[in-house]
């Protein structure tokens, strides 16, 4: 492959002898942080969006995944893309279609004619058009290997915290969490099987397989690595543009009641400081739980690394494992 000189120049100082999965992990840390800090990402993770706006978001994603998965199918035998091509595990378009239909109370064959869907397809937002055009341009180029960048951002992001987000979405929109109806987008099957992937270990197995496949497909081609890294950064930018399309919740949701009363007993100085430490520790644990939930969904393993460091600090400071 021949990459443009710009790709290589923009990566001055980067050791392109490293595996592409490691390069992408390191070179996109800033992009992950930017995603974490967007209001829309937090609205999504907490289930704060109005239901119609959440459905609108799923419809927008359907357009993205439809373009991507059609392109991956066309190039399923390409030597760079074949090792990570596994629609039985990864494909999101059917799941999105199922969720949209369920949430709109309409047959799956008809949701595209719903006014909410038509409001997007008949007036496609500029950033969505740019995103899908970018995918189609890669797919029709002489070398479609940069589609790997799109797969990397989308699928590894989806695998990062699907179960946690699924539970929150179900609670927010009154869905039956035991059936998975309306939250299929966040559900994956185990690698090599038909049963649901329900644990972090199951998800990690899929992510490890995907990263191994990327490394196998790209190999030691430095120009291709540079092109994929460059494309990945573009995809993150496009994804942030999609998030900026989201409208704020119509009313602010809070995780604690506005009532100023507290479930904790009042503590006086005479009672000692242990109770105060206990309350503070409880608040810390609740904060860590929220941290894990948000970062696992939007920062993949980066958030978990930070979480492990916090847990280690708590254990060393308080002598308690959490």
C-alpha positions as CSV (number, residue, x, y, z in Angstrom):
1,X,0.0,0.0,0.0
2,X,1.1,3.6,-0.5
3,X,0.1,6.0,2.2
4,X,0.2,9.8,1.6
5,X,3.3,11.5,3.0
6,X,1.0,13.5,5.3
7,X,0.1,10.3,7.2
8,X,3.8,9.6,8.0
9,X,4.7,13.2,8.7
10,X,1.9,13.6,11.2
11,X,3.2,10.6,13.1
12,X,6.7,11.9,13.5
13,X,8.3,10.2,16.5
14,X,5.8,7.3,16.6
15,X,7.3,3.9,16.6
16,X,5.5,2.3,13.7
17,X,7.2,-1.0,14.4
18,X,4.6,-1.6,17.2
19,X,1.5,-3.6,16.6
20,X,-1.4,-1.6,15.1
21,X,-3.6,-2.4,18.1
22,X,-1.1,-0.9,20.5
23,X,-0.5,2.1,18.2
24,X,-4.2,2.8,18.0
25,X,-4.6,2.5,21.8
26,X,-1.8,4.9,22.5
27,X,-2.4,7.4,19.7
28,X,-6.1,7.8,20.4
29,X,-6.0,8.4,24.1
30,X,-6.7,12.1,23.7
31,X,-9.7,11.3,21.5
32,X,-11.1,9.0,24.2
33,X,-10.7,11.8,26.8
34,X,-12.5,14.2,24.5
35,X,-15.4,11.7,24.1
36,X,-15.6,11.2,27.9
37,X,-15.9,15.0,28.4
38,X,-18.9,15.5,26.1
39,X,-22.2,16.2,27.7
40,X,-24.0,14.0,25.2
41,X,-21.8,11.0,26.2
42,X,-22.9,11.5,29.8
43,X,-26.6,11.9,28.8
44,X,-26.4,8.6,27.0
45,X,-24.6,6.7,29.7
46,X,-27.1,7.8,32.3
47,X,-30.2,7.4,30.2
48,X,-31.0,11.1,30.5
49,X,-32.1,11.7,27.0
50,X,-35.8,12.0,26.2
51,X,-37.1,8.8,24.7
52,X,-37.8,10.3,21.3
53,X,-34.3,11.8,21.2
54,X,-32.7,8.4,22.2
55,X,-34.6,6.7,19.4
56,X,-33.4,9.5,17.0
57,X,-29.9,8.7,18.1
58,X,-30.4,5.0,17.4
59,X,-31.7,5.9,13.9
60,X,-28.7,8.0,13.2
61,X,-26.5,5.1,14.3
62,X,-28.4,2.7,12.1
63,X,-27.4,4.9,9.1
64,X,-23.7,4.7,10.2
65,X,-23.7,1.0,10.8
66,X,-25.7,0.2,7.7
67,X,-23.0,2.0,5.6
68,X,-20.1,0.4,7.5
69,X,-21.4,-3.2,7.5
70,X,-22.4,-3.1,3.9
71,X,-18.9,-2.0,3.1
72,X,-17.3,-4.7,5.3
73,X,-19.4,-7.3,3.6
74,X,-18.2,-6.3,0.2
75,X,-14.6,-6.5,1.3
76,X,-15.0,-9.4,3.7
77,X,-12.2,-11.4,1.9
78,X,-9.7,-8.5,1.9
79,X,-6.5,-9.6,3.6
80,X,-6.5,-6.7,6.1
81,X,-10.2,-6.8,6.9
82,X,-10.9,-10.6,6.8
83,X,-9.4,-11.4,10.2
84,X,-11.8,-9.1,12.0
85,X,-14.9,-9.9,9.9
86,X,-17.4,-11.7,12.0
87,X,-21.0,-10.4,11.5
88,X,-22.5,-13.2,13.6
89,X,-20.8,-11.6,16.6
90,X,-20.3,-7.9,15.7
91,X,-23.0,-6.8,13.3
92,X,-25.1,-4.0,14.9
93,X,-27.4,-3.0,12.1
94,X,-30.0,-5.8,12.7
95,X,-29.9,-5.1,16.5
96,X,-30.5,-1.4,15.9
97,X,-33.4,-2.0,13.6
98,X,-35.0,-4.3,16.2
99,X,-34.6,-1.8,19.0
100,X,-35.9,1.1,16.9
101,X,-39.0,-0.8,15.8
102,X,-39.7,-2.0,19.4
103,X,-39.3,1.5,20.9
104,X,-41.5,3.0,18.2
105,X,-44.2,0.3,18.6
106,X,-44.1,-0.5,15.0
107,X,-43.3,-3.6,12.9
108,X,-39.6,-3.8,12.0
109,X,-40.4,-3.6,8.3
110,X,-42.2,-0.3,8.7
111,X,-40.1,1.8,11.1
112,X,-38.3,3.6,8.3
113,X,-41.6,5.2,7.3
114,X,-42.2,6.5,10.8
115,X,-42.1,10.4,11.0
116,X,-39.1,10.3,13.3
117,X,-37.1,8.2,10.8
118,X,-38.3,10.3,7.9
119,X,-37.2,13.5,9.6
120,X,-33.6,12.1,9.4
121,X,-33.6,10.3,6.0
122,X,-35.3,13.3,4.3
123,X,-33.1,15.9,5.8
124,X,-29.8,14.1,6.6
125,X,-27.6,16.0,9.1
126,X,-24.4,17.3,7.5
127,X,-22.2,15.4,9.9
128,X,-24.0,12.1,9.3
129,X,-23.7,12.6,5.6
130,X,-20.0,13.3,6.0
131,X,-19.6,10.2,8.2
132,X,-21.4,7.8,5.8
133,X,-19.6,9.4,2.8
134,X,-16.3,8.8,4.5
135,X,-17.1,5.1,4.9
136,X,-18.2,4.8,1.3
137,X,-15.1,6.6,0.0
138,X,-12.9,4.2,1.9
139,X,-14.9,1.2,0.5
140,X,-14.6,2.4,-3.1
141,X,-10.9,3.3,-2.9
142,X,-8.1,1.2,-4.4
143,X,-7.3,0.1,-0.9
144,X,-10.3,-0.2,1.5
145,X,-8.1,-1.2,4.5
146,X,-8.9,2.1,6.3
147,X,-12.3,0.6,7.0
148,X,-10.5,-1.1,9.8
149,X,-10.3,2.3,11.6
150,X,-14.1,2.5,11.4
151,X,-14.6,-1.0,12.8
152,X,-12.1,-0.3,15.6
153,X,-13.9,2.8,16.8
154,X,-17.4,1.5,16.5
155,X,-17.1,-2.1,17.7
156,X,-14.6,-1.8,20.4
157,X,-16.6,1.1,21.8
158,X,-19.8,-0.9,21.7
159,X,-18.0,-3.8,23.5
160,X,-16.7,-1.5,26.2
161,X,-19.7,-1.4,28.5
162,X,-22.7,-2.7,26.8
163,X,-24.2,-4.5,29.7
164,X,-24.0,-1.6,32.1
165,X,-25.5,0.8,29.6
166,X,-28.1,-1.7,28.7
167,X,-29.4,-1.9,32.3
168,X,-29.4,1.9,32.6
169,X,-31.3,2.3,29.3
170,X,-33.9,-0.3,30.3
171,X,-34.5,1.5,33.5
172,X,-34.7,4.9,31.9
173,X,-37.2,4.0,29.3
174,X,-39.3,1.4,31.2
175,X,-38.0,-1.7,29.3
176,X,-38.0,-5.2,30.6
177,X,-34.3,-5.8,31.2
178,X,-34.8,-9.6,31.4
179,X,-36.0,-9.9,27.8
180,X,-33.5,-7.6,26.1
181,X,-36.2,-6.1,24.0
182,X,-35.3,-2.6,23.1
183,X,-31.7,-3.0,24.1
184,X,-30.4,-5.5,21.5
185,X,-27.8,-3.0,20.4
186,X,-25.9,-3.5,23.6
187,X,-26.1,-7.3,23.5
188,X,-23.4,-9.5,21.9
189,X,-23.0,-13.2,21.5
190,X,-20.0,-15.1,22.8
191,X,-17.2,-15.6,20.4
192,X,-17.7,-18.9,18.7
193,X,-21.1,-19.6,20.2
194,X,-24.7,-18.6,20.2
195,X,-25.2,-17.8,23.9
196,X,-25.1,-14.2,25.1
197,X,-21.9,-12.6,26.2
198,X,-22.9,-11.5,29.7
199,X,-19.6,-10.9,31.5
200,X,-16.7,-8.5,31.2
201,X,-14.6,-11.6,30.5
202,X,-16.8,-12.5,27.5
203,X,-16.5,-9.0,26.2
204,X,-12.7,-9.0,26.7
205,X,-12.4,-12.3,24.8
206,X,-14.1,-10.6,21.8
207,X,-11.9,-7.5,22.1
208,X,-8.7,-9.6,22.3
209,X,-9.8,-11.5,19.3
210,X,-10.5,-8.3,17.4
211,X,-7.1,-6.8,18.3
212,X,-5.3,-9.9,17.3
213,X,-7.1,-9.9,14.0
214,X,-6.1,-6.3,13.4
215,X,-2.5,-7.1,14.0
216,X,-2.7,-10.1,11.7
217,X,-4.3,-8.2,8.9
218,X,-2.1,-5.1,9.0
219,X,1.1,-6.9,9.8
220,X,4.3,-4.8,9.6
221,X,3.2,-2.4,6.9
222,X,4.1,0.9,8.4
223,X,2.5,3.1,5.8
224,X,-0.8,1.2,6.3
225,X,-0.5,1.6,10.0
226,X,0.0,5.4,9.6
227,X,-3.1,5.6,7.3
228,X,-5.2,3.6,9.7
229,X,-4.2,5.7,12.7
230,X,-4.9,8.9,10.7
231,X,-8.3,7.6,9.7
232,X,-9.1,6.5,13.3
233,X,-8.6,10.0,14.5
234,X,-11.0,11.3,11.8
235,X,-13.6,8.7,12.8
236,X,-13.4,9.9,16.4
237,X,-14.0,13.4,15.2
238,X,-17.0,12.3,13.2
239,X,-18.4,10.4,16.1
240,X,-18.1,13.5,18.3
241,X,-20.0,15.3,15.6
242,X,-22.8,12.8,15.9
243,X,-22.9,13.3,19.6
244,X,-23.2,17.0,19.1
245,X,-26.4,16.4,17.2
246,X,-28.1,15.2,20.4
247,X,-30.6,17.6,22.0
248,X,-30.4,18.2,25.8
249,X,-32.8,16.4,28.0
250,X,-36.1,18.4,28.4
251,X,-35.6,18.2,32.2
252,X,-32.6,17.6,34.3
253,X,-32.4,14.2,36.0
254,X,-30.6,13.9,39.3
255,X,-29.3,10.8,40.9
256,X,-30.1,12.1,44.5
257,X,-33.5,13.4,45.8
258,X,-33.8,17.2,46.2
259,X,-35.0,16.6,49.8
260,X,-32.3,17.9,52.1
261,X,-32.9,15.1,54.6
262,X,-30.3,12.4,54.7
263,X,-30.5,8.6,55.4
264,X,-27.4,8.9,57.5
265,X,-27.6,9.6,61.2
266,X,-26.4,12.9,62.4
267,X,-22.9,12.7,63.8
268,X,-21.4,14.9,66.5
269,X,-17.8,15.5,67.3
270,X,-18.3,13.5,70.5
271,X,-19.2,10.4,68.6
272,X,-15.8,10.4,67.0
273,X,-14.6,10.6,63.5
274,X,-15.1,7.0,62.4
275,X,-18.7,7.5,61.4
276,X,-17.7,10.5,59.4
277,X,-15.1,8.5,57.6
278,X,-17.7,5.8,57.0
279,X,-20.0,8.2,55.3
280,X,-17.2,9.6,53.2
281,X,-16.1,6.1,52.3
282,X,-19.6,5.2,51.2
283,X,-19.7,8.3,49.0
284,X,-16.4,7.4,47.6
285,X,-17.5,3.9,46.7
286,X,-20.7,5.3,45.0
287,X,-18.5,7.7,43.1
288,X,-16.3,4.9,42.0
289,X,-19.3,2.8,40.9
290,X,-20.5,5.7,38.7
291,X,-17.0,6.2,37.4
292,X,-16.8,2.6,36.3
293,X,-20.1,2.7,34.6
294,X,-19.4,5.8,32.6
295,X,-15.8,5.1,31.6
296,X,-16.4,1.4,30.8
297,X,-18.9,2.5,28.3
298,X,-17.0,5.3,26.6
299,X,-13.3,4.8,27.3
300,X,-13.1,1.0,26.9
301,X,-10.2,-0.3,29.0
302,X,-8.7,3.1,29.8
303,X,-11.3,3.8,32.4
304,X,-10.8,0.4,33.9
305,X,-7.1,1.1,34.4
306,X,-7.9,4.3,36.2
307,X,-10.5,2.5,38.3
308,X,-8.0,-0.2,39.3
309,X,-5.6,2.5,40.5
310,X,-8.4,4.1,42.6
311,X,-9.3,0.7,44.1
312,X,-5.7,0.1,45.0
313,X,-5.5,3.4,46.7
314,X,-8.7,2.7,48.7
315,X,-7.4,-0.7,49.8
316,X,-4.1,0.8,50.9
317,X,-5.7,3.8,52.7
318,X,-8.6,2.1,54.3
319,X,-7.6,-1.5,54.3
320,X,-10.8,-2.4,52.5
321,X,-11.1,-4.2,49.2
322,X,-13.9,-3.1,46.8
